[in-house]
Amino acid sequence: MPRVDASAAFLRACALDIETMKPGNVSVASAGHGMTATQFIASADAASRRGLFTPGVRVGARIFDAVRATFDAVFCNTNLGIVLLCAPLCAALELASHDIARWHDATQYVLADLDIDDARLAYRAIALANPGSLGEAPEQSVHATPSVTLREAMMLASERDSIARQYANGFADVFDIALRLDTTREHEAMLDAFLTCLATWPDSHIVRKHGMTMAQSVTHEAVEHVRTGVRRDAPHEPPSSTRGMRI
């Protein structure tokens, strides 16, 4: 059965995320938004050491501890979305004994087991990170105490947030995209994953900051890049409408 060193894979993916130039994101070639590539590397190391991969810990505690460790290391929000996305996957991979053939099924179990305490700790982590353009929710706002499980809270937000949608659909998007990637060429695989997501649905962060019209424009341009094979021919050329935009 295929097995994976989860912590090493996480750290490599985080390094690739900033080594591969993508529209709107901080990279090794371009600092931005008051942050540098060095801070993102330090954040990944902190989150992996304290939180995400702590054996036997529930998802909510993984989220809060990883965000707390990040702030202790870099004093700003560099990775809240990454932590929220990865915490259930890390717990599930541990449950599956690091057998990636069982990973998706284990993820379903972890999501079904999420409780109100997981939600409370996740809400505390979000408050600590204080992400920009979070907005107000009609139900189960992160500015209030949750009264539902973390998955239920995420399901309520799934129409307006791409990470919340993963909790709702069992991380179907993540596993579907991962199965398509040619990971033998790491930087191209990273850009491929990025453009595939950008071309498949409007980016929820762009929607919150700039509106649906801008988000759909970015999606349409990403579709064109994917259609014309820009991922292979010019892997460092971002969609023009997103240059300089923090996604």
Buried (B, 14 or more C-beta within 10 A) or exposed (E): EEEBEBBEEBBBBBBBBBBBBBBBBBBBEEEBEEBBBEBBBBBBBBBBBBBBBBEEBBBBBBBBBBBBBBBEBBEBBBBBBBBBBBBBBBBBBBBBEBBBEBBBEBBEEBBEBBBBBBBBBBBBBBEBBEEEEBEEBEEBBBEEEBEBBBBBBBBBBBEEBBBBBBBBBBBEBBBEBBEEBEEEEBEBBBBBBBBBBBBBBBBBBBBBBBEEEBBBBBBEBBBEBBEEEBBEEEBEBBBEBBEEBBB
